[in-house]
Amino acid sequence: MVAKKHIDPFIWLAASSSIIILSFILFPLIEMVVQPSFADLKEAITDKDVVASIRLSLYTSSMAALISFIFGTPFAYLLARKDFAGKKFIESIVDLPIMIPHPVIGIAILSIAGKNHWFGQIMYSIGIRIMGSVTGIIVVLTFVGLPFYINSVKAGFEAVPVRLEHVSRSLGASVTSSFFRVTFPLAWRSMVVGMIMCMARAVSEFGAVVIIAYHPMIAPVMIYERFTAYGLKYSQPVAVWLILVCLCLFFLLRIFSVKKKNLI
């Protein structure tokens, strides 16, 4: 007679906790997605204001990801490859935008971008306007998305064996050449993942943006505006379309997050 296999109580606890957490995340989202009718969703996506807000969200978050790629990549490489005094402190500074309340970020940026600050005066003199502009939205979204890009790319660079760069240098390649011919091709997936994470974080930002630029409206601000003005019926369809956009981004994230084969 075969003895029944005993299942450890901790397995039951883990399974129960998993069900509770998944239900906690999915239940309100599923309810919000299924409540609007197809006609409501169609009406929302054919609304020029809704389309413009989603398009603006995608454009500004894409620009934030591009800026993060340009300036964050060499910085992430420095953090991944060099040990220096104060490195942990600098890494903590990089993570600050993740922990700071979002409205505080908007106020902080606005405090230096206004006409009463010397930096704001310089920007106004050269024609750069932060308050109520697409430029201001991009600045905010870059601020909140940059840590996600840097941390992702830093981990990607750390996964590339340093000895491969040393071999390249020993063959006469410069630091720049070794980076673009060896490190960059091996870490490109982490850069793509970092840009997607930066964009996904940026496209959902509300608290900081609403302080810097209520207009022009990005999608989260429009959802808030329609909810306060008209209630759930008119805000839910726009929220559903934004969720679908986020799902597409995270689908891409999963594609590029596939584990790489060993480099050696």
C-alpha positions in Angstrom: 0.0 0.0 0.0 1.4 3.3 -1.0 1.6 5.9 1.8 0.0 9.2 1.2 2.4 12.0 0.5 2.4 14.5 3.3 2.3 18.1 2.3 4.1 20.5 4.5 1.9 23.1 6.2 4.2 25.9 4.9 3.3 24.9 1.3 -0.4 25.4 2.1 0.5 28.8 3.7 2.5 29.8 0.6 -0.3 28.7 -1.8 -2.9 30.6 0.3 -0.8 33.7 0.4 -0.3 33.5 -3.3 -4.0 33.3 -4.0 -4.7 36.2 -1.6 -2.1 38.4 -3.2 -3.1 37.6 -6.8 -6.8 38.2 -5.9 -5.9 41.5 -4.2 -4.1 42.7 -7.4 -6.4 41.3 -10.1 -9.9 41.6 -8.6 -10.2 45.5 -8.7 -8.4 45.6 -12.1 -10.6 43.0 -13.7 -13.7 44.6 -12.4 -12.6 48.0 -13.8 -11.8 46.5 -17.2 -15.1 44.5 -17.5 -17.5 47.2 -16.2 -17.3 49.6 -19.2 -19.2 48.4 -22.2 -17.7 48.0 -25.6 -19.6 51.1 -26.7 -18.0 53.1 -23.8 -14.5 51.9 -24.8 -15.1 52.7 -28.5 -16.4 56.1 -27.6 -13.3 56.8 -25.4 -10.8 55.7 -28.0 -12.5 57.8 -30.7 -12.4 60.9 -28.5 -9.7 63.2 -29.9 -8.8 64.4 -26.4 -8.3 60.9 -25.1 -6.2 59.9 -28.0 -4.1 63.0 -27.7 -3.5 62.4 -24.0 -2.4 58.8 -24.6 -0.2 59.8 -27.4 1.3 62.6 -25.3 1.9 60.1 -22.5 3.7 57.7 -24.9 5.7 60.5 -26.4 6.9 62.1 -23.2 7.6 58.7 -21.5 9.6 57.6 -24.6 11.6 60.8 -24.5 12.3 60.2 -20.8 13.5 56.7 -21.7 15.7 58.1 -24.5 17.3 60.7 -22.2 17.9 58.1 -19.6 19.6 55.9 -22.2 21.9 58.7 -23.3 23.0 60.0 -19.9 22.3 57.0 -17.7 24.3 54.4 -19.7 27.8 55.8 -19.0 26.8 56.6 -15.4 25.5 53.0 -14.9 28.8 51.7 -16.4 30.8 53.8 -13.9 28.8 52.4 -11.0 29.1 48.9 -12.3 32.9 48.9 -12.9 34.4 51.3 -10.4 34.7 51.3 -6.6 35.3 54.7 -5.1 34.6 56.6 -1.9 31.0 57.5 -1.5 29.7 55.0 -4.0 27.0 53.8 -1.7 25.9 57.3 -1.0 25.7 58.1 -4.8 23.7 54.9 -5.4 21.3 56.1 -2.6 20.9 59.4 -4.4 20.0 57.6 -7.6 17.2 55.8 -5.8 15.8 58.9 -4.1 13.2 59.6 -6.8 11.7 56.2 -6.0 11.2 57.0 -2.3 10.2 60.7 -2.5 6.4 61.4 -2.5 5.5 62.3 -6.1 4.0 65.8 -5.4 7.3 66.7 -3.6 9.1 65.9 -6.8 6.9 68.3 -8.8 7.4 71.0 -6.1 11.1 70.5 -6.1 11.4 70.9 -9.8 9.1 73.8 -9.9 11.1 75.6 -7.2 14.2 75.8 -9.4 12.3 76.3 -12.7 10.3 79.3 -11.7 11.1 82.9 -12.6 12.1 83.7 -9.0 15.1 81.3 -9.2 18.3 82.1 -11.0 18.2 78.8 -12.9 14.6 79.4 -13.9 15.5 82.9 -15.1 18.3 81.5 -17.3 15.9 78.9 -18.8 13.3 81.6 -19.5 16.0 83.8 -21.1 16.8 81.1 -23.6 13.2 80.2 -24.3 12.9 77.0 -22.2 9.6 76.9 -20.2 8.9 74.1 -17.6 5.6 75.2 -16.1 2.7 74.0 -18.3 4.7 72.6 -21.1 5.6 69.3 -22.7 9.3 70.0 -21.8 8.3 70.2 -18.1 6.4 66.9 -18.4 9.5 65.2 -19.9 11.7 66.6 -17.2 9.4 65.2 -14.5 9.1 61.8 -16.2 12.8 61.5 -16.7 13.3 62.3 -13.0 11.0 59.5 -11.8 12.1 57.0 -14.5 15.8 57.4 -14.4 16.5 55.2 -11.3 14.8 52.2 -13.0 17.0 52.6 -16.1 20.2 53.0 -14.2 19.6 50.1 -11.8 18.7 47.8 -14.6 21.7 48.7 -16.8 24.1 48.6 -13.9 23.0 45.0 -13.2 23.5 44.2 -16.9 27.0 45.6 -16.9 27.9 43.7 -13.8 26.9 40.5 -15.5 29.4 41.0 -18.3 32.8 39.5 -17.2 35.4 42.1 -16.6 38.1 39.9 -18.1 36.4 40.2 -21.5 37.1 43.9 -21.4 40.7 43.2 -20.2 41.3 40.9 -23.2 40.0 43.6 -25.6 42.3 46.2 -23.9 45.3 43.8 -24.1 44.7 43.5 -27.9 45.1 47.3 -28.2 41.5 48.5 -28.0 40.8 51.7 -26.1 38.3 51.9 -23.2 35.7 53.4 -25.6 36.3 50.8 -28.2 36.1 48.0 -25.7 32.8 49.4 -24.4 31.1 49.6 -27.8 32.6 46.4 -29.2 32.4 44.1 -26.1 30.4 45.4 -23.2 27.6 47.2 -25.1 26.7 44.2 -27.4 26.6 41.9 -24.3 24.5 44.2 -22.2 22.1 45.6 -24.8 19.2 43.5 -23.5 19.5 45.2 -20.0 19.4 48.6 -21.7 16.2 47.7 -23.6 14.7 46.4 -20.3 15.8 49.5 -18.5 14.2 51.8 -21.1 11.0 49.8 -21.0 10.9 50.0 -17.2 11.7 53.7 -17.3 8.9 54.3 -19.8 6.4 52.1 -17.9 7.1 54.0 -14.7 6.9 57.4 -16.5 3.7 56.7 -18.4 1.9 56.1 -15.1 3.2 59.2 -13.3 0.5 61.6 -12.0 1.4 63.4 -8.7 4.5 65.2 -10.0 3.1 66.0 -13.4 -0.1 67.6 -12.2 1.9 70.2 -10.3 4.2 71.0 -13.2 1.8 70.8 -16.1 -2.0 70.1 -15.7 -2.2 71.1 -19.3 -1.3 69.7 -21.8 -2.9 66.6 -20.3 -1.2 63.3 -20.2 -3.5 60.2 -19.8 -3.3 59.9 -15.9 -4.2 63.6 -15.5 -7.1 63.2 -17.9 -8.4 60.2 -16.0 -8.3 62.2 -12.8 -9.9 65.2 -14.5 -12.8 63.1 -15.9 -13.2 61.3 -12.6 -13.5 64.5 -10.6 -15.8 66.1 -13.2 -18.0 63.2 -14.4 -17.3 60.2 -12.1 -16.5 56.6 -12.8 -18.5 56.1 -16.0 -16.4 58.6 -18.0 -13.0 57.9 -16.3 -13.1 54.1 -16.4 -12.9 53.7 -20.2 -9.8 55.9 -20.4 -8.2 54.0 -17.5 -8.8 50.7 -19.4 -7.0 51.9 -22.4 -4.1 53.1 -20.3 -4.0 49.7 -18.6 -3.8 48.1 -22.1 -0.9 50.3 -22.9 0.9 49.3 -19.7 0.2 45.7 -20.4 1.9 46.0 -23.8 4.9 47.6 -22.2 5.2 44.8 -19.6 4.7 42.2 -22.3 7.8 43.7 -24.1 9.6 43.7 -20.7 9.0 40.0 -20.3 10.2 39.3 -23.8 13.5 41.1 -23.3 13.9 39.8 -19.7 14.4 36.2 -20.9 17.5 34.9 -19.2 20.6 35.1 -21.3 22.9 32.2 -21.9 26.2 32.2 -20.3 28.6 34.6 -21.8 31.6 32.3 -21.5 
